[in-house]
């Protein structure tokens, strides 16, 4: 079963690499593959703590990167909405003249 855990670690490190590069679509696609392997590995094997510890370490960093990207996207959206509101106000004033 070590092969499954190694494959899970490979997918997790690929996800982390994709997240570091900002490719969150790839992160999602790899996560689907990884979840399927995790279900099988957990059901058939209770071990390999070293690989599991490495997977968890990658996962923690991955979650932090995703949370940071989500916060950054939310800030960009907020800024875009402010700009849109400002433009709307300007256009309303310009057309009122």
N, C-alpha and C positions, 0 to 999 in steps of 0.2 A: 504493500500500500504506500510505500515511500514515494513511488512514482507519482501518485495522485497528489501527495503533499508537495512534492517538488514542482509539479505543474501549477498548483495553487500559488506557491511562492513566486514562480515565474510570472503568472498572470498579475499578481499583486504588484510586483516590481515594475511590470509593463504599465500598469495603471498609474503607478506613482510617477513614472517617467512621462507618461502622457499628460498627467496633471501638471507636472513641472513645466511642460511645454505649452500649457494652456489648451490642450486638445481634450476638452471635457466630453465631446461626443464619443471619442475613443474610450475614455474612462468608462462611460456607461455601457458601451458594447462589450468591453472586457469584463466588466462586473457581471454581466449576464452569464458569460461563460464560467466565471469563477464561482458564482453561486451554485451552478449545477454541479461542479466538481466538489464544492464544500459539502453539499448535501450527501453525496455519495461517500466521501472520505469520512465524515463524521459518523455516518451510519455504520460503516464497516470497520472503523479503526479508532481506537481511543488514544493513540499515542503520538510520538514524534514531537515532544515538547520543544526541541531546539528549532525545528522548522516552524512550528506554530508560533513561537516567540518572535521569530523574524517576520512572519506574516503579520502578526499583530503590530509590530513596530512600524512596518510599512503602512499598514492600515491607518495608524494614528496620524502619521505625517500626511497621508492621502486625505483624510477627513479634514485636517487643518488647512490644507491647500484648497480644498473644495469650499470650506467655510469662508476662507479669505476671498476666493473668487466670487462667491455669492455676495459677500458684503461689498466688494468692489463693483459688481454689476448693479447692485441696489443703489449705490452712490451715483453711478453713471446715469441710471434711470431718474433719480431725483434731480440731478443737474439738468438733464434733458427736459424734464417737466418744468423746471424753473425757467429755462431758456424759452420753452414754448409759451409759457404764461407771459413772460416778458415781451415776446414777439407779438402775442395776441393783444396785449395792452397797447403796445406801440402802434400796431395796425389799427386798433380801435380809435386811438387818438388821431392818427394820420387821416383816417377816412372821415372823422367827425368834422374836420376843418373845412 
